[in-house]
Structures are given as structure tokens and as C-alpha cells.
Amino acid sequence: MALNLNKNLKLYYSIKEVAAMFGLNESTLRYWEQEFPYLKPKTSGPAKVRQYQEKDIEQIRLIHNLVKVRGFKLAAAKKIINQNRDGADRRAEVLTRLIDIRDDLQLMKRQLDGLQ
């Protein structure tokens, strides 16, 4: 596997950063924390500032894929995750990879069109 120089080495992300990653409101993330018990970001200080780690972001990516991308209701998303978590994780991962490949191909096409 090649060295990924673009890898983000940040350990913790704020709720604002995570919401921006997925195009969500911060309130949506807070609501999802209540609905999905395994989504529990670390909190610090008296203000209970949320600190999301990569594992939390992966959970959000899975929920986002089911709810926002594929259009499931929250109850259905919970059921899918509870019944077949590994399968749901793999589908979300495959979808993310396909979107990345599509974006790369579109970029290459634009670059090739610029050469002509």
C-alpha cells in the first residue's frame, strides 16, 4: 500500500468540523448521539465540549450513508446496523470508494478535455 501523504493526523475534531465534513447541522449530530447509543464522542471541560475521534467519524459516516444518502428513516437505519453491522459498514465503505473513484475520473476527464 502506498504512503498517503494527504492523511489527516488530527486526533480530535470539533462538532463544527464534523458537521461540515458531512454537510449536516450540529443539532443533527447531537440528535444522532441520542438515537444511536454507540455514537458517543469524548467530552471535556465543564462546558462538555464534544471531541470526535476517527472511530466516531466512521460511525457518523455509516449513519449518514444510511439516512442521508440511501434515504432510510432512523428506525430502519438502527435496525440495519443492529442486524448486520459488518455488512452495513462494508456497503458504506464501498460507496465511499466508488464516490472517490468517480471524482478522480471526473477530474481526469476535465484535465484531458483541457488538453484538446
Backbone atoms as SQL, in Angstrom:
CREATE TABLE atoms (id INTEGER PRIMARY KEY, chain TEXT, resi INTEGER, resn TEXT, atom TEXT, x REAL, y REAL, z REAL);
INSERT INTO atoms VALUES
  (1, 'A', 1, 'MET', 'N', 0.851, -1.167, 0.000),
  (2, 'A', 1, 'MET', 'CA', 0.000, 0.000, 0.000),
  (3, 'A', 1, 'MET', 'C', 0.900, 1.235, 0.000),
  (4, 'A', 2, 'ALA', 'N', 0.555, 2.220, -0.775),
  (5, 'A', 2, 'ALA', 'CA', 1.353, 3.432, -0.902),
  (6, 'A', 2, 'ALA', 'C', 1.159, 4.339, 0.315),
  (7, 'A', 3, 'LEU', 'N', 2.164, 5.137, 0.582),
  (8, 'A', 3, 'LEU', 'CA', 2.090, 6.097, 1.668),
  (9, 'A', 3, 'LEU', 'C', 1.134, 7.214, 1.298),
  (10, 'A', 4, 'ASN', 'N', 0.201, 7.483, 2.165),
  (11, 'A', 4, 'ASN', 'CA', -0.793, 8.537, 1.917),
  (12, 'A', 4, 'ASN', 'C', -0.297, 9.821, 2.567),
  (13, 'A', 5, 'LEU', 'N', 0.192, 10.744, 1.755),
  (14, 'A', 5, 'LEU', 'CA', 0.720, 11.997, 2.280),
  (15, 'A', 5, 'LEU', 'C', -0.373, 12.972, 2.663),
  (16, 'A', 6, 'ASN', 'N', -1.603, 12.750, 2.197),
  (17, 'A', 6, 'ASN', 'CA', -2.717, 13.636, 2.490),
  (18, 'A', 6, 'ASN', 'C', -3.455, 13.255, 3.760),
  (19, 'A', 7, 'LYS', 'N', -3.003, 12.202, 4.410),
  (20, 'A', 7, 'LYS', 'CA', -3.705, 11.714, 5.597),
  (21, 'A', 7, 'LYS', 'C', -3.718, 12.787, 6.680),
  (22, 'A', 8, 'ASN', 'N', -4.872, 13.002, 7.244),
  (23, 'A', 8, 'ASN', 'CA', -5.020, 13.988, 8.294),
  (24, 'A', 8, 'ASN', 'C', -4.573, 13.350, 9.607),
  (25, 'A', 9, 'LEU', 'N', -3.649, 13.969, 10.294),
  (26, 'A', 9, 'LEU', 'CA', -3.096, 13.405, 11.522),
  (27, 'A', 9, 'LEU', 'C', -3.768, 13.953, 12.774),
  (28, 'A', 10, 'LYS', 'N', -4.866, 14.622, 12.627),
  (29, 'A', 10, 'LYS', 'CA', -5.574, 15.207, 13.748),
  (30, 'A', 10, 'LYS', 'C', -6.247, 14.107, 14.577),
  (31, 'A', 11, 'LEU', 'N', -6.158, 14.201, 15.903),
  (32, 'A', 11, 'LEU', 'CA', -6.737, 13.182, 16.770),
  (33, 'A', 11, 'LEU', 'C', -8.188, 13.475, 17.121),
  (34, 'A', 12, 'TYR', 'N', -8.520, 14.749, 17.308),
  (35, 'A', 12, 'TYR', 'CA', -9.865, 15.126, 17.713),
  (36, 'A', 12, 'TYR', 'C', -10.426, 16.200, 16.785),
  (37, 'A', 13, 'TYR', 'N', -11.725, 16.109, 16.545),
  (38, 'A', 13, 'TYR', 'CA', -12.422, 17.077, 15.699),
  (39, 'A', 13, 'TYR', 'C', -13.572, 17.677, 16.499),
  (40, 'A', 14, 'SER', 'N', -13.831, 18.941, 16.274),
  (41, 'A', 14, 'SER', 'CA', -14.956, 19.593, 16.948),
  (42, 'A', 14, 'SER', 'C', -16.255, 19.203, 16.246),
  (43, 'A', 15, 'ILE', 'N', -17.364, 19.454, 16.908),
  (44, 'A', 15, 'ILE', 'CA', -18.664, 19.150, 16.313),
  (45, 'A', 15, 'ILE', 'C', -18.874, 19.984, 15.053),
  (46, 'A', 16, 'LYS', 'N', -18.349, 21.202, 15.048),
  (47, 'A', 16, 'LYS', 'CA', -18.470, 22.077, 13.877),
  (48, 'A', 16, 'LYS', 'C', -17.714, 21.489, 12.686),
  (49, 'A', 17, 'GLU', 'N', -16.517, 20.962, 12.915),
  (50, 'A', 17, 'GLU', 'CA', -15.726, 20.360, 11.841),
  (51, 'A', 17, 'GLU', 'C', -16.405, 19.109, 11.285),
  (52, 'A', 18, 'VAL', 'N', -16.924, 18.283, 12.179),
  (53, 'A', 18, 'VAL', 'CA', -17.568, 17.038, 11.744),
  (54, 'A', 18, 'VAL', 'C', -18.856, 17.347, 10.978),
  (55, 'A', 19, 'ALA', 'N', -19.622, 18.306, 11.458),
  (56, 'A', 19, 'ALA', 'CA', -20.846, 18.704, 10.754),
  (57, 'A', 19, 'ALA', 'C', -20.513, 19.195, 9.357),
  (58, 'A', 20, 'ALA', 'N', -19.436, 19.967, 9.219),
  (59, 'A', 20, 'ALA', 'CA', -19.031, 20.473, 7.904),
  (60, 'A', 20, 'ALA', 'C', -18.584, 19.336, 6.984),
  (61, 'A', 21, 'MET', 'N', -17.932, 18.307, 7.530),
  (62, 'A', 21, 'MET', 'CA', -17.487, 17.158, 6.720),
  (63, 'A', 21, 'MET', 'C', -18.653, 16.495, 5.995),
  (64, 'A', 22, 'PHE', 'N', -19.790, 16.434, 6.672),
  (65, 'A', 22, 'PHE', 'CA', -20.931, 15.707, 6.137),
  (66, 'A', 22, 'PHE', 'C', -22.054, 16.619, 5.648),
  (67, 'A', 23, 'GLY', 'N', -21.858, 17.920, 5.751),
  (68, 'A', 23, 'GLY', 'CA', -22.897, 18.851, 5.326),
  (69, 'A', 23, 'GLY', 'C', -24.136, 18.783, 6.211),
  (70, 'A', 24, 'LEU', 'N', -23.923, 18.616, 7.501),
  (71, 'A', 24, 'LEU', 'CA', -25.016, 18.484, 8.458),
  (72, 'A', 24, 'LEU', 'C', -25.032, 19.666, 9.419),
  (73, 'A', 25, 'ASN', 'N', -26.135, 19.826, 10.112),
  (74, 'A', 25, 'ASN', 'CA', -26.211, 20.780, 11.216),
  (75, 'A', 25, 'ASN', 'C', -25.633, 20.117, 12.465),
  (76, 'A', 26, 'GLU', 'N', -25.098, 20.932, 13.352),
  (77, 'A', 26, 'GLU', 'CA', -24.586, 20.409, 14.617),
  (78, 'A', 26, 'GLU', 'C', -25.704, 19.751, 15.418),
  (79, 'A', 27, 'SER', 'N', -26.908, 20.303, 15.319),
  (80, 'A', 27, 'SER', 'CA', -28.042, 19.731, 16.052),
  (81, 'A', 27, 'SER', 'C', -28.369, 18.322, 15.554),
  (82, 'A', 28, 'THR', 'N', -28.144, 18.069, 14.271),
  (83, 'A', 28, 'THR', 'CA', -28.375, 16.721, 13.722),
  (84, 'A', 28, 'THR', 'C', -27.417, 15.732, 14.370),
  (85, 'A', 29, 'LEU', 'N', -26.173, 16.123, 14.500),
  (86, 'A', 29, 'LEU', 'CA', -25.199, 15.232, 15.152),
  (87, 'A', 29, 'LEU', 'C', -25.575, 14.976, 16.598),
  (88, 'A', 30, 'ARG', 'N', -26.005, 16.008, 17.304),
  (89, 'A', 30, 'ARG', 'CA', -26.417, 15.827, 18.702),
  (90, 'A', 30, 'ARG', 'C', -27.609, 14.873, 18.789),
  (91, 'A', 31, 'TYR', 'N', -28.542, 15.016, 17.862),
  (92, 'A', 31, 'TYR', 'CA', -29.717, 14.142, 17.846),
  (93, 'A', 31, 'TYR', 'C', -29.298, 12.701, 17.566),
  (94, 'A', 32, 'TRP', 'N', -28.404, 12.512, 16.595),
  (95, 'A', 32, 'TRP', 'CA', -27.931, 11.168, 16.289),
  (96, 'A', 32, 'TRP', 'C', -27.235, 10.546, 17.500),
  (97, 'A', 33, 'GLU', 'N', -26.539, 11.342, 18.300),
  (98, 'A', 33, 'GLU', 'CA', -25.901, 10.820, 19.514),
  (99, 'A', 33, 'GLU', 'C', -26.941, 10.248, 20.472),
  (100, 'A', 34, 'GLN', 'N', -28.116, 10.861, 20.511),
  (101, 'A', 34, 'GLN', 'CA', -29.185, 10.354, 21.378),
  (102, 'A', 34, 'GLN', 'C', -29.805, 9.087, 20.802),
  (103, 'A', 35, 'GLU', 'N', -29.933, 9.033, 19.483),
  (104, 'A', 35, 'GLU', 'CA', -30.609, 7.909, 18.826),
  (105, 'A', 35, 'GLU', 'C', -29.724, 6.670, 18.660),
  (106, 'A', 36, 'PHE', 'N', -28.442, 6.855, 18.511),
  (107, 'A', 36, 'PHE', 'CA', -27.515, 5.743, 18.297),
  (108, 'A', 36, 'PHE', 'C', -26.564, 5.678, 19.491),
  (109, 'A', 37, 'PRO', 'N', -26.807, 4.741, 20.417),
  (110, 'A', 37, 'PRO', 'CA', -26.060, 4.712, 21.681),
  (111, 'A', 37, 'PRO', 'C', -24.555, 4.492, 21.521),
  (112, 'A', 38, 'TYR', 'N', -24.105, 3.889, 20.435),
  (113, 'A', 38, 'TYR', 'CA', -22.683, 3.645, 20.258),
  (114, 'A', 38, 'TYR', 'C', -21.950, 4.880, 19.728),
  (115, 'A', 39, 'LEU', 'N', -22.663, 5.930, 19.385),
  (116, 'A', 39, 'LEU', 'CA', -22.056, 7.179, 18.930),
  (117, 'A', 39, 'LEU', 'C', -21.916, 8.105, 20.138),
  (118, 'A', 40, 'LYS', 'N', -20.780, 8.016, 20.785),
  (119, 'A', 40, 'LYS', 'CA', -20.533, 8.803, 21.994),
  (120, 'A', 40, 'LYS', 'C', -19.168, 9.476, 21.888),
  (121, 'A', 41, 'PRO', 'N', -19.108, 10.706, 21.412),
  (122, 'A', 41, 'PRO', 'CA', -17.811, 11.387, 21.364),
  (123, 'A', 41, 'PRO', 'C', -17.342, 11.734, 22.776),
  (124, 'A', 42, 'LYS', 'N', -16.048, 11.883, 22.891),
  (125, 'A', 42, 'LYS', 'CA', -15.455, 12.280, 24.172),
  (126, 'A', 42, 'LYS', 'C', -15.875, 13.717, 24.470),
  (127, 'A', 43, 'THR', 'N', -16.172, 13.992, 25.731),
  (128, 'A', 43, 'THR', 'CA', -16.491, 15.359, 26.131),
  (129, 'A', 43, 'THR', 'C', -15.451, 15.819, 27.139),
  (130, 'A', 44, 'SER', 'N', -15.141, 17.112, 27.094),
  (131, 'A', 44, 'SER', 'CA', -14.138, 17.623, 28.020),
  (132, 'A', 44, 'SER', 'C', -14.569, 18.961, 28.591),
  (133, 'A', 45, 'GLY', 'N', -14.078, 19.228, 29.771),
  (134, 'A', 45, 'GLY', 'CA', -14.328, 20.503, 30.417),
  (135, 'A', 45, 'GLY', 'C', -15.733, 20.634, 30.959),
  (136, 'A', 46, 'PRO', 'N', -15.957, 21.700, 31.713),
  (137, 'A', 46, 'PRO', 'CA', -17.282, 21.919, 32.297),
  (138, 'A', 46, 'PRO', 'C', -18.350, 22.214, 31.242),
  (139, 'A', 47, 'ALA', 'N', -17.931, 22.698, 30.079),
  (140, 'A', 47, 'ALA', 'CA', -18.890, 23.011, 29.011),
  (141, 'A', 47, 'ALA', 'C', -19.252, 21.771, 28.198),
  (142, 'A', 48, 'LYS', 'N', -18.629, 20.640, 28.510),
  (143, 'A', 48, 'LYS', 'CA', -18.893, 19.365, 27.804),
  (144, 'A', 48, 'LYS', 'C', -18.674, 19.511, 26.298),
  (145, 'A', 49, 'VAL', 'N', -17.525, 20.047, 25.916),
  (146, 'A', 49, 'VAL', 'CA', -17.178, 20.226, 24.510),
  (147, 'A', 49, 'VAL', 'C', -16.950, 18.857, 23.887),
  (148, 'A', 50, 'ARG', 'N', -17.651, 18.573, 22.798),
  (149, 'A', 50, 'ARG', 'CA', -17.529, 17.283, 22.133),
  (150, 'A', 50, 'ARG', 'C', -16.221, 17.212, 21.345),
  (151, 'A', 51, 'GLN', 'N', -15.543, 16.057, 21.453),
  (152, 'A', 51, 'GLN', 'CA', -14.324, 15.807, 20.705),
  (153, 'A', 51, 'GLN', 'C', -14.494, 14.475, 19.983),
  (154, 'A', 52, 'TYR', 'N', -14.641, 14.550, 18.668),
  (155, 'A', 52, 'TYR', 'CA', -14.860, 13.357, 17.860),
  (156, 'A', 52, 'TYR', 'C', -13.522, 12.786, 17.415),
  (157, 'A', 53, 'GLN', 'N', -13.397, 11.466, 17.533),
  (158, 'A', 53, 'GLN', 'CA', -12.227, 10.751, 17.047),
  (159, 'A', 53, 'GLN', 'C', -12.590, 10.089, 15.725),
  (160, 'A', 54, 'GLU', 'N', -11.587, 9.497, 15.077),
  (161, 'A', 54, 'GLU', 'CA', -11.827, 8.829, 13.793),
  (162, 'A', 54, 'GLU', 'C', -12.901, 7.747, 13.908),
  (163, 'A', 55, 'LYS', 'N', -12.912, 7.008, 15.018),
  (164, 'A', 55, 'LYS', 'CA', -13.919, 5.949, 15.187),
  (165, 'A', 55, 'LYS', 'C', -15.326, 6.548, 15.228),
  (166, 'A', 56, 'ASP', 'N', -15.468, 7.720, 15.845),
  (167, 'A', 56, 'ASP', 'CA', -16.766, 8.388, 15.879),
  (168, 'A', 56, 'ASP', 'C', -17.170, 8.850, 14.477),
  (169, 'A', 57, 'ILE', 'N', -16.194, 9.353, 13.739),
  (170, 'A', 57, 'ILE', 'CA', -16.467, 9.832, 12.382),
  (171, 'A', 57, 'ILE', 'C', -16.879, 8.674, 11.482),
  (172, 'A', 58, 'GLU', 'N', -16.281, 7.504, 11.682),
  (173, 'A', 58, 'GLU', 'CA', -16.695, 6.320, 10.910),
  (174, 'A', 58, 'GLU', 'C', -18.139, 5.938, 11.231),
  (175, 'A', 59, 'GLN', 'N', -18.527, 6.039, 12.501),
  (176, 'A', 59, 'GLN', 'CA', -19.913, 5.764, 12.881),
  (177, 'A', 59, 'GLN', 'C', -20.858, 6.755, 12.199),
  (178, 'A', 60, 'ILE', 'N', -20.467, 8.011, 12.208),
  (179, 'A', 60, 'ILE', 'CA', -21.292, 9.051, 11.564),
  (180, 'A', 60, 'ILE', 'C', -21.363, 8.810, 10.068),
  (181, 'A', 61, 'ARG', 'N', -20.246, 8.397, 9.475),
  (182, 'A', 61, 'ARG', 'CA', -20.234, 8.105, 8.029),
  (183, 'A', 61, 'ARG', 'C', -21.240, 7.000, 7.698),
  (184, 'A', 62, 'LEU', 'N', -21.296, 5.971, 8.531),
  (185, 'A', 62, 'LEU', 'CA', -22.241, 4.879, 8.326),
  (186, 'A', 62, 'LEU', 'C', -23.682, 5.368, 8.462),
  (187, 'A', 63, 'ILE', 'N', -23.957, 6.112, 9.512),
  (188, 'A', 63, 'ILE', 'CA', -25.314, 6.633, 9.721),
  (189, 'A', 63, 'ILE', 'C', -25.697, 7.579, 8.592),
  (190, 'A', 64, 'HIS', 'N', -24.778, 8.455, 8.212),
  (191, 'A', 64, 'HIS', 'CA', -25.030, 9.410, 7.123),
  (192, 'A', 64, 'HIS', 'C', -25.344, 8.673, 5.825),
  (193, 'A', 65, 'ASN', 'N', -24.572, 7.627, 5.549),
  (194, 'A', 65, 'ASN', 'CA', -24.803, 6.844, 4.345),
  (195, 'A', 65, 'ASN', 'C', -26.210, 6.241, 4.335),
  (196, 'A', 66, 'LEU', 'N', -26.615, 5.681, 5.448),
  (197, 'A', 66, 'LEU', 'CA', -27.929, 5.041, 5.514),
  (198, 'A', 66, 'LEU', 'C', -29.069, 6.058, 5.478),
  (199, 'A', 67, 'VAL', 'N', -28.932, 7.142, 6.226),
  (200, 'A', 67, 'VAL', 'CA', -30.035, 8.084, 6.402),
  (201, 'A', 67, 'VAL', 'C', -30.086, 9.125, 5.288),
  (202, 'A', 68, 'LYS', 'N', -28.976, 9.766, 5.017),
  (203, 'A', 68, 'LYS', 'CA', -28.974, 10.882, 4.068),
  (204, 'A', 68, 'LYS', 'C', -28.749, 10.450, 2.622),
  (205, 'A', 69, 'VAL', 'N', -27.853, 9.478, 2.408),
  (206, 'A', 69, 'VAL', 'CA', -27.535, 9.052, 1.044),
  (207, 'A', 69, 'VAL', 'C', -28.558, 8.043, 0.531),
  (208, 'A', 70, 'ARG', 'N', -28.832, 7.016, 1.329),
  (209, 'A', 70, 'ARG', 'CA', -29.730, 5.948, 0.874),
  (210, 'A', 70, 'ARG', 'C', -31.187, 6.187, 1.239),
  (211, 'A', 71, 'GLY', 'N', -31.467, 7.165, 2.113),
  (212, 'A', 71, 'GLY', 'CA', -32.836, 7.574, 2.387),
  (213, 'A', 71, 'GLY', 'C', -33.606, 6.763, 3.417),
  (214, 'A', 72, 'PHE', 'N', -32.913, 5.999, 4.244),
  (215, 'A', 72, 'PHE', 'CA', -33.601, 5.245, 5.283),
  (216, 'A', 72, 'PHE', 'C', -34.048, 6.169, 6.413),
  (217, 'A', 73, 'LYS', 'N', -35.122, 5.811, 7.066),
  (218, 'A', 73, 'LYS', 'CA', -35.538, 6.507, 8.279),
  (219, 'A', 73, 'LYS', 'C', -34.629, 6.036, 9.411),
  (220, 'A', 74, 'LEU', 'N', -34.587, 6.800, 10.496),
  (221, 'A', 74, 'LEU', 'CA', -33.681, 6.465, 11.603),
  (222, 'A', 74, 'LEU', 'C', -33.948, 5.076, 12.166),
  (223, 'A', 75, 'ALA', 'N', -35.225, 4.716, 12.306),
  (224, 'A', 75, 'ALA', 'CA', -35.564, 3.394, 12.851),
  (225, 'A', 75, 'ALA', 'C', -35.027, 2.281, 11.948),
  (226, 'A', 76, 'ALA', 'N', -35.159, 2.469, 10.645),
  (227, 'A', 76, 'ALA', 'CA', -34.657, 1.462, 9.702),
  (228, 'A', 76, 'ALA', 'C', -33.133, 1.403, 9.739),
  (229, 'A', 77, 'ALA', 'N', -32.487, 2.561, 9.851),
  (230, 'A', 77, 'ALA', 'CA', -31.025, 2.595, 9.933),
  (231, 'A', 77, 'ALA', 'C', -30.545, 1.863, 11.181),
  (232, 'A', 78, 'LYS', 'N', -31.215, 2.091, 12.307),
  (233, 'A', 78, 'LYS', 'CA', -30.856, 1.388, 13.549),
  (234, 'A', 78, 'LYS', 'C', -30.993, -0.118, 13.368),
  (235, 'A', 79, 'LYS', 'N', -32.085, -0.525, 12.749),
  (236, 'A', 79, 'LYS', 'CA', -32.342, -1.953, 12.543),
  (237, 'A', 79, 'LYS', 'C', -31.261, -2.575, 11.657),
  (238, 'A', 80, 'ILE', 'N', -30.911, -1.897, 10.578),
  (239, 'A', 80, 'ILE', 'CA', -29.872, -2.410, 9.674),
  (240, 'A', 80, 'ILE', 'C', -28.548, -2.537, 10.414),
  (241, 'A', 81, 'ILE', 'N', -28.197, -1.515, 11.165),
  (242, 'A', 81, 'ILE', 'CA', -26.926, -1.538, 11.892),
  (243, 'A', 81, 'ILE', 'C', -26.928, -2.636, 12.950),
  (244, 'A', 82, 'ASN', 'N', -28.023, -2.800, 13.667),
  (245, 'A', 82, 'ASN', 'CA', -28.096, -3.825, 14.712),
  (246, 'A', 82, 'ASN', 'C', -28.098, -5.234, 14.145),
  (247, 'A', 83, 'GLN', 'N', -28.751, -5.441, 13.013),
  (248, 'A', 83, 'GLN', 'CA', -28.844, -6.778, 12.445),
  (249, 'A', 83, 'GLN', 'C', -27.592, -7.188, 11.679),
  (250, 'A', 84, 'ASN', 'N', -27.005, -6.247, 10.959),
  (251, 'A', 84, 'ASN', 'CA', -25.887, -6.610, 10.092),
  (252, 'A', 84, 'ASN', 'C', -24.882, -5.472, 10.042),
  (253, 'A', 85, 'ARG', 'N', -24.239, -5.218, 11.150),
  (254, 'A', 85, 'ARG', 'CA', -23.309, -4.092, 11.238),
  (255, 'A', 85, 'ARG', 'C', -22.154, -4.227, 10.246),
  (256, 'A', 86, 'ASP', 'N', -21.569, -5.418, 10.128),
  (257, 'A', 86, 'ASP', 'CA', -20.439, -5.600, 9.220),
  (258, 'A', 86, 'ASP', 'C', -20.850, -5.354, 7.772),
  (259, 'A', 87, 'GLY', 'N', -22.005, -5.858, 7.395),
  (260, 'A', 87, 'GLY', 'CA', -22.487, -5.651, 6.026),
  (261, 'A', 87, 'GLY', 'C', -22.762, -4.183, 5.744),
  (262, 'A', 88, 'ALA', 'N', -23.344, -3.491, 6.706),
  (263, 'A', 88, 'ALA', 'CA', -23.624, -2.058, 6.539),
  (264, 'A', 88, 'ALA', 'C', -22.321, -1.277, 6.456),
  (265, 'A', 89, 'ASP', 'N', -21.330, -1.653, 7.259),
  (266, 'A', 89, 'ASP', 'CA', -20.020, -0.989, 7.213),
  (267, 'A', 89, 'ASP', 'C', -19.370, -1.178, 5.849),
  (268, 'A', 90, 'ARG', 'N', -19.405, -2.407, 5.342),
  (269, 'A', 90, 'ARG', 'CA', -18.783, -2.683, 4.042),
  (270, 'A', 90, 'ARG', 'C', -19.473, -1.931, 2.920),
  (271, 'A', 91, 'ARG', 'N', -20.794, -1.876, 2.956),
  (272, 'A', 91, 'ARG', 'CA', -21.523, -1.139, 1.912),
  (273, 'A', 91, 'ARG', 'C', -21.173, 0.343, 1.941),
  (274, 'A', 92, 'ALA', 'N', -21.096, 0.907, 3.123),
  (275, 'A', 92, 'ALA', 'CA', -20.740, 2.322, 3.256),
  (276, 'A', 92, 'ALA', 'C', -19.320, 2.560, 2.743),
  (277, 'A', 93, 'GLU', 'N', -18.416, 1.652, 3.063),
  (278, 'A', 93, 'GLU', 'CA', -17.034, 1.776, 2.609),
  (279, 'A', 93, 'GLU', 'C', -16.942, 1.679, 1.087),
  (280, 'A', 94, 'VAL', 'N', -17.660, 0.725, 0.509),
  (281, 'A', 94, 'VAL', 'CA', -17.661, 0.573, -0.943),
  (282, 'A', 94, 'VAL', 'C', -18.234, 1.822, -1.610),
  (283, 'A', 95, 'LEU', 'N', -19.313, 2.341, -1.074),
  (284, 'A', 95, 'LEU', 'CA', -19.920, 3.538, -1.642),
  (285, 'A', 95, 'LEU', 'C', -18.948, 4.721, -1.574),
  (286, 'A', 96, 'THR', 'N', -18.263, 4.867, -0.466),
  (287, 'A', 96, 'THR', 'CA', -17.284, 5.949, -0.321),
  (288, 'A', 96, 'THR', 'C', -16.165, 5.797, -1.350),
  (289, 'A', 97, 'ARG', 'N', -15.684, 4.582, -1.529),
  (290, 'A', 97, 'ARG', 'CA', -14.625, 4.342, -2.519),
  (291, 'A', 97, 'ARG', 'C', -15.107, 4.645, -3.930),
  (292, 'A', 98, 'LEU', 'N', -16.314, 4.223, -4.243),
  (293, 'A', 98, 'LEU', 'CA', -16.847, 4.488, -5.579),
  (294, 'A', 98, 'LEU', 'C', -17.007, 5.986, -5.838),
  (295, 'A', 99, 'ILE', 'N', -17.443, 6.722, -4.848),
  (296, 'A', 99, 'ILE', 'CA', -17.588, 8.174, -4.996),
  (297, 'A', 99, 'ILE', 'C', -16.217, 8.806, -5.214),
  (298, 'A', 100, 'ASP', 'N', -15.205, 8.348, -4.477),
  (299, 'A', 100, 'ASP', 'CA', -13.848, 8.863, -4.662),
  (300, 'A', 100, 'ASP', 'C', -13.326, 8.558, -6.063),
  (301, 'A', 101, 'ILE', 'N', -13.577, 7.351, -6.543),
  (302, 'A', 101, 'ILE', 'CA', -13.140, 6.967, -7.886),
  (303, 'A', 101, 'ILE', 'C', -13.847, 7.817, -8.933),
  (304, 'A', 102, 'ARG', 'N', -15.155, 8.020, -8.764),
  (305, 'A', 102, 'ARG', 'CA', -15.900, 8.855, -9.696),
  (306, 'A', 102, 'ARG', 'C', -15.333, 10.271, -9.745),
  (307, 'A', 103, 'ASP', 'N', -15.048, 10.820, -8.571),
  (308, 'A', 103, 'ASP', 'CA', -14.490, 12.173, -8.515),
  (309, 'A', 103, 'ASP', 'C', -13.131, 12.237, -9.208),
  (310, 'A', 104, 'ASP', 'N', -12.299, 11.218, -8.993),
  (311, 'A', 104, 'ASP', 'CA', -10.990, 11.179, -9.658),
  (312, 'A', 104, 'ASP', 'C', -11.145, 11.089, -11.171),
  (313, 'A', 105, 'LEU', 'N', -12.068, 10.257, -11.627),
  (314, 'A', 105, 'LEU', 'CA', -12.299, 10.115, -13.063),
  (315, 'A', 105, 'LEU', 'C', -12.826, 11.409, -13.682),
  (316, 'A', 106, 'GLN', 'N', -13.707, 12.096, -12.973),
  (317, 'A', 106, 'GLN', 'CA', -14.225, 13.369, -13.482),
  (318, 'A', 106, 'GLN', 'C', -13.108, 14.401, -13.575),
  (319, 'A', 107, 'LEU', 'N', -12.222, 14.420, -12.601),
  (320, 'A', 107, 'LEU', 'CA', -11.085, 15.332, -12.632),
  (321, 'A', 107, 'LEU', 'C', -10.176, 15.019, -13.816),
  (322, 'A', 108, 'MET', 'N', -9.899, 13.738, -14.026),
  (323, 'A', 108, 'MET', 'CA', -9.060, 13.338, -15.150),
  (324, 'A', 108, 'MET', 'C', -9.696, 13.727, -16.474),
  (325, 'A', 109, 'LYS', 'N', -11.017, 13.564, -16.588),
  (326, 'A', 109, 'LYS', 'CA', -11.718, 13.927, -17.818),
  (327, 'A', 109, 'LYS', 'C', -11.604, 15.426, -18.074),
  (328, 'A', 110, 'ARG', 'N', -11.794, 16.234, -17.021),
  (329, 'A', 110, 'ARG', 'CA', -11.667, 17.683, -17.186),
  (330, 'A', 110, 'ARG', 'C', -10.251, 18.068, -17.626),
  (331, 'A', 111, 'GLN', 'N', -9.248, 17.392, -17.073),
  (332, 'A', 111, 'GLN', 'CA', -7.880, 17.679, -17.439),
  (333, 'A', 111, 'GLN', 'C', -7.607, 17.284, -18.882),
  (334, 'A', 112, 'LEU', 'N', -8.146, 16.138, -19.285),
  (335, 'A', 112, 'LEU', 'CA', -7.952, 15.700, -20.677),
  (336, 'A', 112, 'LEU', 'C', -8.691, 16.610, -21.651),
  (337, 'A', 113, 'ASP', 'N', -9.877, 17.068, -21.267),
  (338, 'A', 113, 'ASP', 'CA', -10.613, 17.981, -22.129),
  (339, 'A', 113, 'ASP', 'C', -9.866, 19.312, -22.285),
  (340, 'A', 114, 'GLY', 'N', -9.126, 19.688, -21.279),
  (341, 'A', 114, 'GLY', 'CA', -8.346, 20.909, -21.352),
  (342, 'A', 114, 'GLY', 'C', -7.165, 20.807, -22.277),
  (343, 'A', 115, 'LEU', 'N', -6.684, 19.577, -22.560),
  (344, 'A', 115, 'LEU', 'CA', -5.570, 19.371, -23.456),
  (345, 'A', 115, 'LEU', 'C', -5.976, 19.476, -24.926),
  (346, 'A', 116, 'GLN', 'N', -7.217, 19.302, -25.221),
  (347, 'A', 116, 'GLN', 'CA', -7.660, 19.270, -26.619),
  (348, 'A', 116, 'GLN', 'C', -7.953, 20.633, -27.142);
